[in-house]
Amino acid sequence: MGDVKEEVGLTTQSSEMPDGFGKFGSKIFKFIVEDRTFSVHSDFITDLSPTFDEDVNGGMKEAEQGYAAIKDVSAATFERFIEWVYAGYYTASCPVYESEEPNGDDSHDTNDIKSYQTLMQQAETRLTGNHWSEASNIEALKDLALRELHIRLAHFKLFPTRTDDIVSLIQYVYGNTMQASHDKPDPLRQLVMKYVAAELDTLATHKPLLQLAFWLEKDEGVDFLDEVGAIYQQRL
């Protein structure tokens, strides 16, 4: 245990600040996510969520050792989450703007990768809000992430080499959300469907998308193409 505490930077010295600093005077609690360690003033976390309050102040080993490992969120997404906890917003990756299709072979260039990463980051941040749904004011984080994804999709240039990126985004979103009801679709799903409808001329004959649509209908009972088609008709 001593070696682990030393590895994450914990010591036996007090990490609390003098009175008068508000939440910034609370003790430091650490979260280990992937290969990174995040130091957080505990009151910011405990006031936000009963789950985090249990980690910090409960009777489990996390409270005793002063740190907790989180395994189902990426470090990049957790960093945006912590920034939102402190500041009420997070710094999203900058979108990449291109007016021409990249030259070269079929592999993704640097801008391809950055564009794809920005889409997935916003989707994952939105789903992080679902994961900690009991956290106070978490809807604000989910709304912010949805707006950021909307902005990124609006500037995403759907060159033929990038159609697989959209299929991956759809698969990720549908694999991690549930349809609330027919009259009230999940907002993240709805945003993705609207994007596909807007780019249907490019995506309609894309074989991986058709295969994904078949899988969604077979395994989840979701008629993705029918739902997209209804949105497309509304645009005409």
LUMSEKE-878417 format. One record per residue (C-alpha): residue number from 1; y negated, x, z; residue in one letter. Coordinates in steps of 0.001 Angstrom, whole numbers, plus 500000, padded with zeros to 6 digits. Example, Ala and Ser with C-alpha at 12.3 -4.5 7.8 and 13.67 -1.06 7.14 Angstrom:
1/504500/512300/507800/a;
2/501060/513670/507140/s;
end
This chain:
1/500000/500000/500000/m;
2/497670/502859/500796/g;
3/498124/504356/497340/d;
4/497344/501032/495684/v;
5/494216/500533/497763/k;
6/493071/504030/496892/e;
7/493743/503370/493201/e;
8/491499/500287/493095/v;
9/488790/501984/495138/g;
10/489291/500245/498491/l;
11/488566/502121/501704/t;
12/488603/501267/505382/t;
13/484808/501418/505479/q;
14/482879/498159/505567/s;
15/481738/496926/502152/s;
16/479377/494343/503612/e;
17/475610/494615/503339/m;
18/473145/493873/506162/p;
19/472115/490283/506882/d;
20/469358/488844/504724/g;
21/470915/489540/501340/f;
22/472486/486096/500937/g;
23/475638/486090/498850/k;
24/474971/489703/497944/f;
25/475526/490530/501586/g;
26/479091/489224/501557/s;
27/482086/491502/501504/k;
28/483414/492927/498262/i;
29/486655/491525/496878/f;
30/488390/493109/493905/k;
31/490258/491595/490987/f;
32/492652/493625/488882/i;
33/492886/492309/485330/v;
34/494931/494281/482819/e;
35/493819/497897/483328/d;
36/490412/497104/484823/r;
37/489134/496430/488336/t;
38/486268/494023/489004/f;
39/484333/494205/492284/s;
40/482780/490877/493257/v;
41/480699/489718/496203/h;
42/483156/487325/497779/s;
43/480731/484457/498499/d;
44/480078/484003/494783/f;
45/483793/483408/494280/i;
46/484713/481477/497419/t;
47/481884/478985/496884/d;
48/483097/478419/493346/l;
49/486767/477648/493729/s;
50/489344/476770/496440/p;
51/491802/479035/494642/t;
52/489509/482038/494990/f;
53/488658/481072/498565/d;
54/492376/481215/499361/e;
55/492598/484667/497756/d;
56/489701/485990/499842/v;
57/490034/484152/503154/n;
58/493519/482658/503196/g;
59/496659/483834/504904/g;
60/498240/485397/501840/m;
61/498576/489101/501084/k;
62/495569/489073/498744/e;
63/493186/488349/501625/a;
64/494755/491077/503748/e;
65/494688/493761/501066/q;
66/491279/492845/499678/g;
67/492251/492457/496054/y;
68/494184/490147/493757/a;
69/495857/490678/490395/a;
70/495191/488138/487653/i;
71/497703/488195/484830/k;
72/496992/485198/482599/d;
73/493439/486084/481478/v;
74/492278/489065/479447/s;
75/489929/491600/481019/a;
76/487252/490880/478403/a;
77/487327/487164/479182/t;
78/487326/487728/482945/f;
79/484284/489956/482534/e;
80/482438/487100/480808/r;
81/483603/484746/483569/f;
82/482243/487004/486312/i;
83/478949/487419/484462/e;
84/478685/483626/484318/w;
85/479475/483383/488051/v;
86/476547/485673/488873/y;
87/474034/484743/486184/a;
88/474957/481287/484920/g;
89/475539/482618/481397/y;
90/477560/485338/479722/y;
91/476852/487847/476980/t;
92/478863/486875/473927/a;
93/479832/489349/471252/s;
94/477306/489425/468439/c;
95/478400/487660/465261/p;
96/478836/489738/462132/v;
97/476918/488566/459078/y;
98/478100/489332/455549/e;
99/476990/487967/452208/s;
100/479744/489520/450111/e;
101/483496/489750/450439/e;
102/484715/493127/451735/p;
103/486026/495507/449095/n;
104/489264/497387/449268/g;
105/492841/496378/449918/d;
106/494111/493280/451723/d;
107/493850/494807/455194/s;
108/491009/493773/457490/h;
109/487966/496003/457646/d;
110/485899/496559/460808/t;
111/483708/493509/460203/n;
112/486800/491347/459679/d;
113/488156/492403/463056/i;
114/484833/491903/464848/k;
115/484352/488463/463314/s;
116/487858/487391/464300/y;
117/487493/488790/467813/q;
118/484280/486857/468439/t;
119/486027/483596/467527/l;
120/488990/484249/469791/m;
121/486781/485401/472675/q;
122/484872/482138/472763/q;
123/488048/480057/472504/a;
124/489657/482014/475328/e;
125/486545/481689/477501/t;
126/486580/477923/476963/r;
127/490233/477791/477994/l;
128/489499/479914/481056/t;
129/487400/476988/482211/g;
130/490457/474751/481803/n;
131/492536/477202/483833/h;
132/490123/477072/486803/w;
133/489290/473419/486332/s;
134/488849/472862/490074/e;
135/485954/475337/490194/a;
136/482547/473809/490836/s;
137/480226/473559/487816/n;
138/483015/474871/485574/i;
139/482068/472319/482916/e;
140/478893/474330/482351/a;
141/480981/477382/481449/l;
142/483212/475336/479145/k;
143/480213/473805/477378/d;
144/478612/477222/476958/l;
145/481784/478696/475460/a;
146/482121/475742/473094/l;
147/478547/476205/471881/r;
148/479138/479931/471386/e;
149/482274/479248/469345/l;
150/480364/476717/467255/h;
151/477711/479334/466487/i;
152/480343/481925/465568/r;
153/482182/479525/463277/l;
154/478923/478562/461580/a;
155/478382/482210/460638/h;
156/482023/483073/459917/f;
157/482394/483901/456215/k;
158/485755/482498/455160/l;
159/486760/485007/452533/f;
160/490342/484647/451247/p;
161/491349/487668/453320/t;
162/490323/485821/456478/r;
163/492171/482545/456128/t;
164/494971/483840/458356/d;
165/492393/484388/461111/d;
166/491534/480690/461102/i;
167/495230/479791/461192/v;
168/495645/482059/464229/s;
169/492665/480392/465899/l;
170/494111/476919/465262/i;
171/497508/477973/466584/q;
172/495934/479452/469723/y;
173/493792/476387/470402/v;
174/496561/473845/469846/y;
175/499048/475944/471780/g;
176/496809/475985/474860/n;
177/495246/472507/474905/t;
178/496435/468929/475111/m;
179/495093/465891/473321/q;
180/493427/463778/475990/a;
181/493644/460552/473995/s;
182/493279/459279/470449/h;
183/489800/457952/471209/d;
184/488700/461084/473084/k;
185/490046/464231/471433/p;
186/489888/467596/473138/d;
187/486452/469093/472254/p;
188/487909/472470/471314/l;
189/490458/470873/468999/r;
190/487751/468660/467531/q;
191/485528/471646/466761/l;
192/488361/473492/465018/v;
193/489284/470404/462980/m;
194/485668/469956/461872/k;
195/485562/473568/460723/y;
196/488784/473192/458732/v;
197/487429/469997/457164/a;
198/484245/471834/456161/a;
199/486307/474625/454571/e;
200/489099/472427/453230/l;
201/488538/473489/449616/d;
202/489458/477037/450641/t;
203/492181/476225/453162/l;
204/493954/473235/451590/a;
205/496436/475339/449612/t;
206/496829/478119/452166/h;
207/500564/478239/452843/k;
208/500426/479461/456489/p;
209/498097/476558/457340/l;
210/500485/474071/455758/l;
211/503360/475627/457694/q;
212/501372/475378/460937/l;
213/500521/471731/460202/a;
214/504229/471004/459669/f;
215/505084/472696/462977/w;
216/502383/470765/464870/l;
217/503676/467471/463524/e;
218/507331/468327/464158/k;
219/507034/469862/467635/d;
220/503926/468227/469086/e;
221/503600/464994/467158/g;
222/500163/465998/465905/v;
223/499328/465034/462335/d;
224/496807/467824/461915/f;
225/496214/467358/458193/l;
226/495730/463621/458624/d;
227/493154/464184/461363/e;
228/491359/466824/459298/v;
229/491482/464568/456252/g;
230/489796/461754/458187/a;
231/486956/464089/459153/i;
232/486738/465336/455568/y;
233/486391/461767/454267/q;
234/483532/461146/456666/q;
235/481687/464082/455138/r;
236/481834/462610/451614/l;
end
